[in-house]
Amino acid sequence: MEFTVNHQALAYLVAAILFILGLKGLTHPASARRGNVYAMLGMMIAIVATLLAREVQSYGFIIAGIGGGAIIGAIVALRIQMTAMPQLVAALHSFVGLAAVLVGIGTFLHHQTLGLLNAVLMGEISAGVVIGAITFTGSIIAFGKLQGLLSGAPVKFAGQHLLNAVIAIVTIALAVHFAMTGSLLSLALMTLLALIIGVTLIIPIGGADMPVIISMLNSYSGWAAAATGFTLHNNLLIIVGAIVGCSGAILSFIMCKAMNRSIINVVFGGFGSDGGTGDSAGAQAAEKGIKSAAVEDAVYWMEDAGRVIIVPGYGMAVSQAQHALKELSELLGARGVEVKFAIHPVAGRMPGHMNVLLAEADIPYDQVLEMDEINPEFPSTDVVLVVGANDVVNPAAKEDKTSPIYGMPILEAGRARQVYFLKRSMRPGYSGVDNLLFYQDNTYLVFGDAKDTIEGMNTALKGGGH
C-alpha cells in the first residue's frame, strides 16, 4: 500500500499525542519512565513516517547520519555521569540551534537555485536562523559555565544592555531586509549578529540563575524547531517545537516564581561569583566562628531522632552520594527514624536534577517532598542533614535585604533542632553568597567528600552506634 499524505498526517497526529502524553508523564517521578517510553515511541513513528514520504528520494546520507548519530548518542549515554547532565542538556540545545541555522541557510540556497523564493518563505527562514543562532551560541556559553571551562560568575560591563538592544534591532532590520530582498549579505550579517547575541545574553548570567537559563534555552530550541517546521512545511516539527517552546517558557516562569525573581531580571541580569579556597576548610570555619563536627557526632543525633530530613544539592550529584543516602535512610528507618528528603525547585544545575538522582537510587517517591510540603515540618524535626546544598537553605534570602538572593524562598532547615552540613570546603554556593546558616548555634559542618562521609555514617550505624 502506498504511503500517502493522509497516512503521514495520521502518523504525525499519533506521534504528537504520544509526545504530549510523554510530557505529561514527566510531571512526576513515578510516571517519568512511562513518559519517556511514550515520547520515544512517538519519535520512532515520526521518523518512519517522514522517511516514507514521497519527498525523500535517497536514503544514503540519511542512513549514514542516523547510524553515526545513534553510535555517538549511545556512547555518550553510557559514559555520561549524572553530574554532567546539565551541560549535556545545554550541548544538545546547541545542536538544535545549529540544525535550525543550517536548515534555514540550506533551504534558502536550494530554493534560490530553483527560483522558488518568496517573502513568506524567507520570513520563516529569518525566524529559524535568528532563533537557532541565539540558541546555538547561548547554549555553548551555558555548557562552558556548567562544565567549568568558563567562569560561572556573571560577566558584566558598562552599556551591556544597550549593546544587546542595538544588536537586536540591527538583527531584526537585517531579517526584514532579507525577507524582502533575498540578499545573501543580509542573511550572513543577520546570522553573525544573532550568534553574537547568544553570547552577550548568556555571559552576564551566573550563580543561582543557571537552572532557569537551561530551561529558557530549552524553550529557545523549541521555537527554533517550530520555525524550521514552517520552513520545511512539516506539521509535526511545528507541533513539537511549539510544545517544547511553550513548556520551557512555562517552566522558566514557574522556577522564577519559586525563586521570587523576575524572569526579565534573570534573562538580562545574573548574579554570583566563584568563591576562592585558601586555608583548610576547618581552619576557615574556626576563623569565622563556625562549628565543625565529626561523623560520629551526626550519627549520635540521627540514630535517636524521631525525624531526619535530608536536603540534597549539587554536592550530592558531584560525589554521587545518592546510593549511600538510600542506605542511610534504610538504616535509620530500621531504627524507627522517620526519614524524608526535601527538594528545592532550583536545587542542582537544572530542573528536576535532584529528583532524577534520588529516583536513580530507588528512593521511594513518597519520601521525596517539595519545598512547600516540607517547610512546615522543619520546626518539629530533630536533625536536618544538608548534603551539598547551599543557596537553597541560606537564611540570607529572608534576612539580608542587601543579598543578591534576597526574596528567594528557601528550605527552612535552620528551624530544626540540629543541622549538619556536609561540605567539601568553606567555598560558598553557586551564587557566591556566604551562607548565614553556618553561623547559627544549631548548625555544624562536617567536612569531606559527601559520599565518603555518608558511607562513614552507614558504617557507624551498622556498628551499633553508641
LODO-848554 format. One line per 5 residues: their letters; for each residue x, y, z of C-alpha. Coordinates in nm, 3 decimals. Each point is the difference from the previous one (the first is absolute). Last residue first. Example, Ala and Ser with C-alpha at 12.3 -4.5 7.8 and 13.67 -1.06 7.14 Angstrom:
# LODO-848554
SA) 1.367/-0.106/0.714; -0.137/-0.344/0.066 .
# end
This chain:
# LODO-848554
HGGGK) 2.654/0.425/7.090; -0.038/-0.097/-0.362; -0.049/-0.373/-0.064; 0.275/-0.053/-0.250; -0.249/0.019/-0.286 .
LATNM) -0.072/0.360/0.096; 0.371/0.087/0.003; 0.051/-0.161/-0.340; -0.296/0.191/-0.140; 0.136/0.326/0.137 .
GEITD) 0.336/-0.070/-0.161; -0.179/-0.070/-0.328; -0.164/0.338/0.043; 0.336/0.172/0.044; 0.160/-0.181/-0.295 .
KADGF) -0.293/0.092/-0.225; -0.003/0.363/0.114; 0.374/0.053/-0.044; 0.131/0.168/0.312; -0.089/0.252/0.266 .
VLYTN) -0.285/-0.038/0.249; -0.134/0.345/0.081; -0.213/0.059/0.309; -0.313/0.214/0.035; -0.211/0.044/0.316 .
DQYFL) 0.173/0.319/0.114; -0.052/0.168/-0.338; 0.311/0.124/-0.182; -0.005/-0.251/-0.287; -0.362/0.097/-0.074 .
LNDVG) 0.120/0.342/-0.112; 0.137/-0.150/-0.322; 0.246/0.230/-0.178; -0.117/0.084/-0.353; 0.194/-0.114/-0.310 .
SYGPR) -0.319/-0.094/-0.186; 0.137/-0.350/-0.056; 0.040/-0.054/0.371; 0.281/0.134/0.217; 0.338/-0.174/0.040 .
MSRKL) 0.062/-0.105/0.358; 0.103/-0.345/-0.121; -0.125/-0.349/-0.083; -0.326/0.055/0.185; -0.252/-0.224/0.176 .
FYVQR) -0.211/0.230/0.218; -0.153/-0.137/0.319; -0.297/0.190/0.139; -0.144/-0.066/0.346; -0.337/0.090/0.153 .
ARGAE) -0.155/0.104/-0.331; -0.085/0.361/-0.085; 0.325/0.045/-0.194; -0.126/-0.235/-0.274; -0.254/0.254/-0.126 .
LIPMG) 0.023/-0.110/-0.364; 0.022/0.331/-0.181; -0.223/0.251/-0.178; 0.211/0.254/-0.195; -0.071/0.351/0.126 .
YIPST) 0.362/0.094/0.061; 0.232/-0.200/-0.227; 0.215/0.302/-0.089; 0.037/0.076/0.373; -0.056/0.360/0.109 .
KDEKA) -0.338/-0.079/0.152; 0.161/-0.259/0.228; -0.257/-0.197/0.200; -0.207/-0.216/-0.237; 0.245/-0.096/-0.276 .
APNVV) 0.280/0.040/0.252; -0.154/-0.303/0.174; 0.194/-0.225/-0.243; -0.171/-0.336/-0.045; -0.032/0.005/-0.382 .
DNAGV) 0.333/0.181/-0.037; 0.199/-0.288/0.148; -0.069/-0.364/-0.085; 0.280/-0.257/0.015; -0.178/-0.241/0.230 .
VLVVD) -0.193/0.186/0.269; -0.099/-0.239/0.280; -0.281/0.144/0.211; -0.043/-0.150/0.344; -0.277/0.003/0.262 .
TSPFE) -0.289/0.122/-0.216; -0.304/0.172/0.153; 0.102/0.348/-0.123; 0.089/-0.145/-0.344; -0.342/-0.149/-0.074 .
PNIED) -0.173/0.315/-0.132; 0.270/0.029/-0.271; -0.056/-0.349/-0.141; -0.307/0.041/-0.218; 0.083/0.345/-0.142 .
MELVQ) 0.357/-0.107/-0.075; -0.077/-0.324/-0.184; -0.004/-0.338/0.171; 0.186/-0.323/-0.073; -0.088/-0.280/0.243 .
DYPID) -0.318/-0.087/-0.193; 0.212/-0.050/-0.312; 0.187/-0.290/0.154; 0.381/0.026/-0.044; 0.089/-0.227/-0.290 .
AEALL) 0.357/0.140/-0.029; -0.072/0.125/-0.352; -0.319/0.157/0.136; 0.215/0.202/0.241; 0.220/0.119/-0.286 .
VNMHG) -0.294/0.089/-0.223; -0.177/0.191/0.277; 0.319/0.193/0.077; 0.040/0.128/-0.357; -0.370/0.078/-0.046 .
PMRGA) 0.071/0.337/-0.164; 0.370/0.055/-0.073; 0.322/0.071/0.190; -0.083/-0.140/0.340; -0.279/0.123/0.227 .
VPHIA) -0.224/0.244/-0.189; -0.345/-0.121/0.110; 0.127/-0.095/0.351; -0.033/-0.366/0.092; -0.028/-0.126/0.360 .
FKVEV) 0.058/-0.372/0.061; -0.174/-0.178/0.287; 0.110/-0.249/0.264; -0.214/-0.110/0.298; 0.229/-0.176/0.249 .
GRAGL) -0.121/-0.337/0.128; 0.345/-0.156/0.020; -0.056/-0.189/-0.328; -0.087/0.337/-0.155; 0.342/0.132/0.097 .
LESLE) 0.170/-0.287/-0.179; -0.231/0.038/-0.300; 0.060/0.375/-0.024; 0.375/-0.054/0.020; -0.015/-0.264/-0.274 .
KLAHQ) -0.186/0.238/-0.230; 0.248/0.274/0.090; 0.287/-0.226/-0.109; -0.181/-0.046/-0.331; -0.046/0.376/-0.040 .
AQSVA) 0.363/0.086/0.076; 0.119/0.043/-0.356; 0.268/0.243/0.128; -0.086/0.273/-0.249; -0.373/-0.073/0.016 .
MGYGP) -0.008/0.024/0.378; 0.194/0.327/-0.024; -0.270/0.130/-0.234; -0.252/-0.011/0.279; -0.183/-0.246/0.224 .
VIIVR) -0.192/0.101/0.315; -0.054/-0.300/0.229; -0.266/0.028/0.268; 0.036/-0.216/0.310; -0.295/-0.071/0.231 .
GADEM) -0.031/-0.162/0.341; 0.370/0.018/0.062; 0.201/-0.252/0.200; 0.205/-0.122/-0.298; 0.038/0.351/-0.136 .
WYVAD) 0.154/0.171/0.302; 0.281/-0.247/0.062; 0.054/-0.043/-0.376; 0.068/0.373/-0.038; 0.255/-0.004/0.282 .
EVAAS) 0.164/-0.316/-0.134; 0.061/0.162/-0.337; 0.201/0.276/0.166; -0.112/0.355/0.061; 0.092/0.355/-0.102 .
KIGKE) -0.114/0.320/0.165; 0.025/0.332/-0.184; 0.172/0.287/0.180; 0.134/0.149/-0.324; 0.360/-0.090/0.078 .
AAQAG) -0.110/-0.348/0.107; -0.176/-0.058/-0.331; 0.301/0.116/-0.201; 0.225/-0.233/0.199; -0.235/-0.294/-0.052 .
ASDGT) -0.024/0.062/-0.373; 0.376/0.020/-0.043; 0.139/0.342/-0.094; -0.072/0.169/-0.332; -0.304/-0.100/-0.198 .
GGDSG) -0.154/0.252/-0.232; -0.363/0.059/-0.071; -0.117/0.025/-0.355; -0.244/0.277/-0.051; -0.369/0.062/-0.010 .
FGGFV) -0.261/0.209/-0.175; -0.191/0.010/-0.320; -0.181/0.268/-0.195; -0.170/-0.008/-0.340; -0.168/-0.341/0.015 .
VNIIS) -0.027/-0.001/0.378; -0.129/0.355/0.032; -0.259/-0.061/-0.273; -0.106/-0.318/0.182; -0.053/0.206/0.313 .
RNMAK) 0.109/-0.192/0.306; -0.192/-0.134/0.298; 0.203/-0.320/-0.035; -0.314/-0.214/-0.033; -0.142/0.262/-0.238 .
CMIFS) 0.318/-0.020/-0.205; -0.036/-0.377/-0.012; -0.363/0.023/-0.112; 0.090/0.251/-0.273; 0.281/-0.221/-0.127 .
LIAGS) -0.234/-0.299/-0.001; -0.256/0.197/-0.201; 0.263/0.107/-0.254; 0.130/-0.354/-0.037; -0.353/-0.139/-0.036 .
CGVIA) -0.088/0.259/-0.265; 0.311/-0.053/-0.213; -0.004/-0.378/0.036; -0.366/-0.023/-0.099; 0.043/0.255/-0.281 .
GVIIL) 0.297/-0.190/-0.138; -0.191/-0.328/0.016; -0.295/0.145/-0.189; 0.208/0.178/-0.264; 0.218/-0.307/-0.048 .
LNNHL) -0.316/-0.207/-0.038; -0.139/0.231/-0.267; 0.304/-0.014/-0.228; -0.017/0.274/-0.261; 0.383/0.011/-0.005 .
TFGTA) 0.020/0.372/0.084; -0.299/-0.022/0.234; 0.161/-0.292/0.181; 0.326/0.194/0.024; -0.188/0.272/0.186 .
AAAWG) -0.138/-0.264/0.237; 0.348/-0.144/0.058; 0.140/0.343/0.084; -0.296/0.057/0.234; 0.080/-0.324/0.178 .
SYSNL) 0.372/0.080/0.025; -0.089/0.334/0.158; -0.215/-0.174/0.262; 0.283/-0.235/0.092; 0.224/0.305/0.020 .
MSIIV) -0.246/0.142/0.252; 0.013/-0.318/0.211; 0.380/0.001/0.005; -0.018/0.371/0.088; -0.229/-0.072/0.294 .
PMDAG) 0.241/-0.260/0.136; 0.284/0.256/-0.039; -0.160/0.274/0.211; 0.160/-0.108/0.328; 0.340/0.123/-0.108 .
GIPII) 0.046/0.128/-0.349; -0.150/0.201/-0.282; 0.196/0.296/-0.141; 0.161/-0.233/-0.260; -0.339/-0.125/-0.125 .
LTVGI) -0.146/0.292/-0.196; 0.335/0.118/-0.141; 0.081/-0.345/-0.141; -0.335/-0.069/-0.167; -0.003/0.359/-0.125 .
ILALL) 0.330/-0.065/-0.182; -0.147/-0.297/-0.188; -0.300/0.216/-0.095; 0.242/0.264/-0.133; 0.175/-0.255/-0.222 .
TMLAL) -0.326/-0.144/-0.132; -0.139/0.343/-0.089; 0.328/0.094/-0.167; -0.004/-0.314/-0.217; -0.370/0.028/-0.088 .
SLLSG) 0.035/0.369/-0.082; 0.296/-0.081/-0.228; -0.201/-0.274/-0.174; -0.269/0.256/-0.083; -0.339/-0.165/-0.051 .
TMAFH) -0.157/0.344/-0.046; -0.304/0.027/0.228; 0.076/-0.281/0.245; 0.366/0.100/0.008; -0.088/0.362/0.075 .
VALAI) -0.232/-0.109/0.282; 0.269/-0.224/0.147; 0.258/0.279/-0.033; -0.228/0.236/0.192; -0.057/-0.266/0.268 .
TVIAI) 0.376/-0.049/0.037; 0.058/0.378/0.018; -0.258/0.029/0.279; 0.148/-0.295/0.192; 0.356/0.134/-0.030 .
VANLL) -0.113/0.340/0.130; -0.191/-0.155/0.290; 0.290/-0.224/0.098; 0.238/0.297/-0.004; -0.239/0.203/0.214 .
HQGAF) -0.023/-0.288/0.248; 0.379/-0.021/0.026; 0.059/0.374/0.029; 0.264/-0.042/0.269; 0.128/-0.353/0.042 .
KVPAG) -0.123/-0.325/0.151; 0.124/-0.358/0.002; -0.200/-0.203/0.251; 0.204/-0.249/0.204; -0.004/-0.362/-0.111 .
SLLGQ) 0.340/0.050/-0.157; 0.046/-0.186/-0.326; 0.125/-0.355/-0.057; -0.167/-0.097/0.328; -0.237/-0.243/-0.170 .
LKGFA) -0.303/0.203/0.109; 0.147/0.327/-0.125; 0.121/-0.148/-0.328; -0.332/-0.173/-0.064; -0.188/0.326/0.063 .
IISGT) 0.232/0.176/-0.246; -0.061/-0.272/-0.259; -0.375/0.022/0.063; 0.001/0.373/-0.069; 0.205/-0.057/-0.317 .
FTIAG) -0.250/-0.245/-0.148; -0.324/0.140/0.142; 0.075/0.348/-0.137; 0.086/-0.153/-0.337; -0.318/-0.209/-0.004 .
IVVGA) -0.224/0.295/0.087; 0.155/0.210/-0.278; 0.015/-0.280/-0.260; -0.354/-0.126/0.063; -0.158/0.345/-0.002 .
SIEGM) 0.185/0.108/-0.316; -0.088/-0.325/-0.180; -0.367/0.053/0.080; 0.019/0.355/-0.136; 0.182/-0.134/-0.306 .
LVANL) -0.285/-0.244/-0.062; -0.264/0.271/0.036; 0.188/0.244/-0.223; 0.038/-0.245/-0.290; 0.280/-0.211/-0.143 .
LGLTQ) -0.073/-0.270/-0.257; 0.268/0.083/-0.260; 0.136/-0.355/0.007; 0.350/0.112/0.097; -0.144/0.244/0.255 .
HHLFT) -0.213/-0.280/0.141; 0.310/-0.210/0.071; 0.205/0.289/0.140; -0.283/0.111/0.228; -0.074/-0.353/0.120 .
GIGVL) 0.367/-0.056/0.081; 0.020/0.323/0.199; -0.309/-0.084/0.203; 0.096/-0.364/0.049; 0.348/0.102/0.115 .
VAALG) -0.130/0.255/0.250; -0.268/-0.234/0.139; 0.255/-0.280/0.032; 0.234/0.233/0.193; -0.279/0.084/0.245 .
VFSHL) -0.093/-0.365/0.051; 0.366/-0.089/0.051; 0.039/0.280/0.256; -0.292/-0.140/0.199; 0.178/-0.335/0.010 .
AAVLQ) 0.307/0.168/0.150; -0.211/0.170/0.268; -0.161/-0.334/0.089; 0.346/-0.155/0.024; 0.107/0.289/0.224 .
PMATM) -0.289/-0.074/0.235; 0.064/-0.379/-0.009; 0.364/0.024/0.106; -0.063/-0.088/0.365; -0.210/-0.293/-0.118 .
QIRLA) 0.311/-0.145/-0.162; 0.009/-0.058/-0.375; 0.178/-0.312/-0.123; -0.285/-0.224/-0.113; -0.214/0.283/-0.138 .
VIAGI) 0.298/0.156/-0.180; 0.091/-0.330/-0.168; -0.362/-0.064/-0.099; -0.041/0.350/-0.141; 0.320/-0.023/-0.205 .
IAGGG) -0.106/-0.336/-0.147; -0.355/0.117/-0.068; 0.124/0.321/-0.162; 0.230/-0.191/-0.234; -0.277/-0.242/-0.098 .
IGAII) -0.261/0.271/-0.044; 0.237/0.212/-0.209; 0.113/-0.289/-0.216; -0.359/-0.114/-0.049; -0.103/0.351/-0.104 .
FGYSQ) 0.302/0.044/-0.229; -0.092/-0.314/-0.194; -0.380/0.014/0.018; -0.082/0.167/-0.333; -0.319/0.148/-0.146 .
VERAL) -0.179/0.119/0.316; -0.276/0.231/-0.121; -0.236/-0.298/-0.036; -0.014/-0.039/0.378; 0.106/-0.337/0.140 .
LTAVI) 0.294/0.151/0.189; -0.231/0.250/0.171; -0.243/-0.268/0.118; 0.288/-0.211/0.132; 0.149/0.296/0.190 .
AIMMG) -0.334/0.108/0.150; -0.090/-0.355/0.110; 0.339/-0.039/0.172; -0.041/0.342/0.164; -0.340/-0.093/0.138 .
LMAYV) 0.137/-0.325/0.140; 0.283/0.190/0.165; -0.245/0.251/0.150; -0.231/-0.270/0.134; 0.294/-0.190/0.151 .
NGRRA) 0.131/0.319/0.163; -0.339/0.066/0.155; -0.010/-0.353/0.140; 0.338/0.066/0.160; -0.123/0.329/0.145 .
SAPHT) -0.320/-0.140/0.154; 0.119/-0.039/0.358; 0.236/0.298/-0.030; -0.291/0.236/-0.075; -0.057/0.260/-0.274 .
LGKLG) 0.199/-0.209/-0.249; -0.305/-0.211/-0.079; -0.185/0.302/-0.137; 0.287/0.069/-0.236; -0.016/-0.357/-0.124 .
LIFLI) -0.378/0.022/-0.042; 0.053/0.315/-0.210; 0.266/-0.175/-0.208; -0.228/-0.303/-0.044; -0.280/0.224/-0.127 .
AAVLY) 0.242/0.164/-0.246; 0.115/-0.341/-0.125; -0.359/-0.113/-0.058; -0.073/0.322/-0.193; 0.322/-0.039/-0.200 .
ALAQH) -0.100/-0.352/-0.097; -0.343/0.125/-0.113; 0.158/0.281/-0.204; 0.242/-0.248/-0.157; -0.282/-0.233/-0.098 .
NVTFE) -0.189/0.293/-0.149; 0.307/0.104/-0.200; 0.012/-0.349/-0.147; 0.207/-0.311/0.075; -0.083/-0.233/-0.287 .
M) -0.135/-0.338/0.098 .
# end
